[in-house]
Amino acid sequence: MARAWHDGGVTAPLTPPHQPHESSSSDDNLWQAPPAGPGPSWMYAHEVAKDEADSAAELRKDLRDSALILVCVTLMGLALGFLWLWLAPRVPLISNNEAVFLKDTEGEEAIGADGTFVLLAVGIGVLTAAAVFLFRRRGGIALVIALAVGGLLGSLLGWGVGVWFGPTTDVAARAREVGEGVTFDAYLELRAKGALLAWPVAAMLVHLGLTALFGPRDPEPEWLPEQ
């Protein structure tokens, strides 16, 4: 504080005493803690956690549905096996007590058995694909994989059922049982092993086609008008 010397004495101070800055209170307010409550960062974290929880729940649902589809489609192999056993043409055999021969060497029954299996497998593949699409219209890679694997397992099951419940595979024992010159049926045999793929391939193609034609569409983006 400056002092003024006048006539050999000290006068009153020329400057007023120090006063607090008027903006100090406003400056202090600038450094106060942010208001309590949810802020932008909290809301963003909440939305992220909610999206992750929804994704996990959707994944669990897809896995449950896929497991159910896998089991149900595989069990349809029982129907394939019994239908194949019922509809497949029989291959007639005959024995002369020394060997077993085809009764009709020019017959096409063996090829007919493979063709019957393929046609039945394709038909059941179409039905299972339509049923899975009606069950879950949204599709999904897990459902398609379950449908394909179930179709392959169902084909194997159907093949096994047809052979197991069909004529015996011990041709020599059967020939001795029926006697010489008596016609009997050969066991069911799937010569073209590629027929096992008819069901899963047909099911996947039909399901993908139904999903592409009748499945839900993603919402189209909204275009903002240009300024």
ZIZIDA-V676200 format. One record per backbone hydrogen bond with DSSP energy under -1.0 kcal/mol. NH is the residue of the N-H (numbers start at 1). CO is the residue of the C=O. If there is no record, write none. Layout:
nh & co
NH & CO
NH & CO
This chain:
nh & co
6 & 9
9 & 6
11 & 4
14 & 2
24 & 21
27 & 23
28 & 24
29 & 25
30 & 26
32 & 29
43 & 39
44 & 40
45 & 41
46 & 42
47 & 43
48 & 44
49 & 45
50 & 46
51 & 47
52 & 48
53 & 49
54 & 50
55 & 51
56 & 52
57 & 53
58 & 54
59 & 55
60 & 56
61 & 57
62 & 58
63 & 59
64 & 60
65 & 61
66 & 62
67 & 63
68 & 64
69 & 65
70 & 66
71 & 67
72 & 68
73 & 69
74 & 70
75 & 71
77 & 74
78 & 75
80 & 76
81 & 77
82 & 78
83 & 79
84 & 80
85 & 81
86 & 82
87 & 83
88 & 84
93 & 184
94 & 101
96 & 99
101 & 94
103 & 92
107 & 104
112 & 108
113 & 109
114 & 110
115 & 111
116 & 112
117 & 113
118 & 114
119 & 115
120 & 116
121 & 117
122 & 118
123 & 119
124 & 120
125 & 121
126 & 122
127 & 123
128 & 124
129 & 125
130 & 126
131 & 127
132 & 128
133 & 129
134 & 130
135 & 131
136 & 132
139 & 136
144 & 140
145 & 141
146 & 142
147 & 143
148 & 144
149 & 145
150 & 146
151 & 147
152 & 148
153 & 149
154 & 150
155 & 151
156 & 152
157 & 153
158 & 154
159 & 155
160 & 156
161 & 157
162 & 158
163 & 159
164 & 160
165 & 161
171 & 169
174 & 170
175 & 171
176 & 172
177 & 173
178 & 174
179 & 175
181 & 95
182 & 179
184 & 93
186 & 91
193 & 191
195 & 192
196 & 193
197 & 194
198 & 195
201 & 197
202 & 198
203 & 199
204 & 200
205 & 201
206 & 202
207 & 203
208 & 204
209 & 205
210 & 206
211 & 207
212 & 208
213 & 209
214 & 210
215 & 211
